[in-house]
Structure formats: C-alpha cells, structure tokens
Amino acid sequence: MKKVIVIGCPGAGKTTFAEKLNKKTGLPLYHLDAIWHRPDRTHISRDDFDDRLREIFAEDKWIIDGNYAATVEHRIINCDTMFLFDLPTEVCLQGAIERLGKVRCDMPWIDNELDKEFKKSIEKFSEYILPYIYELIEKHSDGKKVIIFKSREEADNYLNKL
C-alpha cells in the first residue's frame, strides 16, 4: 500500500479515515478539497487542479482523499489501493451536518449551514455517482487492493487491525 485513494459520498467519513490512515502508515496525505478550494470560496482552474494531481501521481507514496468525479478514473488508474465508502445516504447527510461550524483540515473555511446544492449532491450520490465508481473499479481493479466499507465501524475495524 503506497498509492491510496479514499473515495465515497461526502459526509461518509473519508477525510477522518484518511487522516487516521496517514497517522498509521506515514503516507503523505492530500485532500482534494484543500487543493481545489481557495479561502475566498472560489477555486483554482481545472488545468491547475489536473496539474497538481499529476504532480502527486509522480510521487512514490500518497493518500488522496476526495471525490471529484471528473478525476476519479485517473486516481483509480494511478493507485494501488482504494478505499470506497459506500454508506447509506442518511449516514452521509448526518456526517455533513455534524461537521457544520467546525474547522476542517480539508477546507479553507467553516460552513455553518448545509448548502442546498451540496445536500442534493449527497442525496443523489448513490443513484448517479456510485454506479459510475463501481464501473471504474471493475474496469481498473486488476492488481489493485479494493476495500469497500458499508459502515464507519468497518473502517474503524480495518484501521485497528493495521
């Protein structure tokens, strides 16, 4: 396990898992939200984002935490290990609500309310994005370790066994 991606619905617990995995393994951790977003709530250009991902891929070891469906295939191709959080929508919505008003290592600002569009993206994730992720995993999983968590407890148990 040297090149790791952590993917799944927003609010599922990806960032928390990635941080714990980083502490256990010492692999450098990159949060896609922290790369994409600027403190003024704008974001970098798509080209700059893609360039930054290519720089990370060129490194020997990494953990990349985040979704960004437009780049998930490239991340799956470049990793040797992938963790997919396939949790119920209600759990993900609750996770997003619980982090409101809190400082996060992956975001340059504090959200105090759940944005309607963000909420909708969580509600639609299992219907629209998750099948696409499973297709990509099927297509590119040869020689890779694929771990799918159906609960946060499964993720915690995995980390405890490391």
C-alpha positions in Angstrom: 0.0 0.0 0.0 1.8 3.0 -1.3 -0.6 4.9 -3.6 -4.0 5.1 -1.9 -7.3 6.8 -2.8 -10.2 7.3 -0.4 -13.5 7.9 -2.2 -17.2 7.9 -1.5 -20.1 10.2 -0.7 -19.5 13.5 1.0 -20.1 13.1 4.8 -19.3 9.4 4.8 -16.1 9.8 6.8 -13.4 9.7 4.1 -11.3 12.6 5.5 -11.4 11.2 9.0 -10.4 7.8 7.7 -7.6 9.3 5.5 -6.2 11.2 8.5 -6.1 8.1 10.6 -4.6 6.0 7.8 -2.0 8.8 7.3 -1.0 8.5 11.0 -0.8 4.7 10.9 1.1 4.5 7.6 3.1 7.7 7.4 2.0 8.1 3.7 1.7 11.7 2.6 -2.0 12.9 2.6 -3.6 15.2 0.1 -7.1 16.5 0.4 -8.7 17.3 -3.0 -10.9 19.9 -1.3 -7.9 21.7 0.1 -6.3 21.7 -3.4 -9.4 22.8 -5.3 -10.9 25.5 -2.9 -9.4 28.9 -2.1 -10.2 30.7 1.2 -12.4 33.2 -0.7 -14.7 30.4 -1.7 -13.5 30.4 -5.3 -11.5 27.6 -6.7 -8.4 27.0 -8.8 -8.7 26.4 -12.6 -9.4 22.9 -13.8 -6.0 22.8 -15.5 -4.2 23.8 -12.3 -6.1 21.1 -10.4 -5.2 18.5 -13.0 -1.5 19.7 -12.9 -1.5 19.3 -9.2 -2.9 15.8 -9.4 -0.2 14.8 -11.9 2.5 16.1 -9.5 1.0 13.9 -6.8 0.8 10.9 -9.1 4.5 11.3 -9.8 5.4 10.8 -6.2 6.3 7.4 -4.8 3.7 7.4 -2.0 0.5 9.2 -1.3 -3.1 9.1 0.1 -5.6 11.2 -1.9 -8.8 11.9 -0.1 -11.9 13.2 -2.0 -14.4 12.7 -4.8 -14.3 14.9 -7.8 -15.9 12.5 -10.3 -14.1 14.1 -13.2 -10.8 12.8 -11.9 -11.8 9.6 -10.1 -10.8 7.4 -13.1 -7.3 8.8 -13.2 -7.0 8.3 -9.5 -8.2 4.7 -9.7 -5.7 4.0 -12.6 -2.8 5.5 -10.6 -3.4 3.9 -7.2 -2.5 0.5 -5.9 -5.1 0.6 -3.1 -8.6 2.1 -3.0 -11.0 2.5 -0.1 -14.6 3.2 -1.1 -17.1 4.4 1.5 -20.5 3.0 0.3 -22.6 4.2 3.2 -26.3 4.9 3.4 -27.4 8.4 2.3 -28.8 9.2 5.8 -25.4 8.5 7.4 -23.7 10.8 4.9 -26.2 13.6 5.4 -25.8 13.3 9.2 -22.0 13.4 8.8 -22.2 16.6 6.7 -24.5 18.1 9.3 -22.2 17.1 12.2 -19.2 18.9 10.7 -21.1 22.3 10.4 -19.4 25.0 12.4 -16.2 23.1 12.8 -12.7 23.8 11.5 -11.7 21.1 8.9 -8.2 20.3 7.7 -9.5 19.8 4.2 -11.5 23.1 3.8 -10.2 26.7 4.0 -13.4 28.0 5.6 -16.1 26.9 8.1 -19.5 26.1 6.8 -22.3 27.0 9.2 -25.2 25.7 7.2 -25.7 22.8 4.7 -25.8 24.3 1.2 -28.9 23.1 -0.8 -26.8 22.0 -3.8 -24.3 20.2 -1.6 -27.2 18.4 0.2 -28.7 17.4 -3.2 -25.3 16.0 -4.3 -25.3 13.8 -1.2 -28.9 12.7 -1.8 -28.1 11.8 -5.4 -24.7 10.3 -4.9 -25.8 6.6 -4.6 -28.0 6.9 -7.6 -25.7 8.8 -10.0 -22.1 8.7 -8.9 -21.7 5.4 -7.0 -22.7 3.2 -10.0 -20.0 5.1 -12.1 -17.4 4.5 -9.4 -18.3 0.8 -9.3 -17.9 0.6 -13.1 -14.5 2.2 -12.9 -13.4 -0.1 -10.1 -14.5 -3.1 -12.2 -12.7 -1.8 -15.2 -9.4 -0.9 -13.5 -9.1 -3.1 -10.4 -6.7 -5.7 -11.7 -3.7 -5.9 -9.4 -5.2 -3.4 -7.0 -6.4 -3.8 -3.5 -10.1 -2.7 -3.2 -11.7 -2.3 0.2 -15.3 -1.3 0.4 -16.8 -0.1 3.7 -20.5 -0.3 4.3 -20.3 1.4 7.7 -17.9 3.6 9.6 -17.4 0.7 12.1 -15.9 -1.4 9.2 -13.5 1.4 8.5 -12.5 1.7 12.2 -12.1 -2.1 12.4 -9.8 -2.0 9.4 -7.6 0.7 10.9 -7.5 -1.1 14.3 -6.1 -4.2 12.6 -3.3 -2.2 10.8 
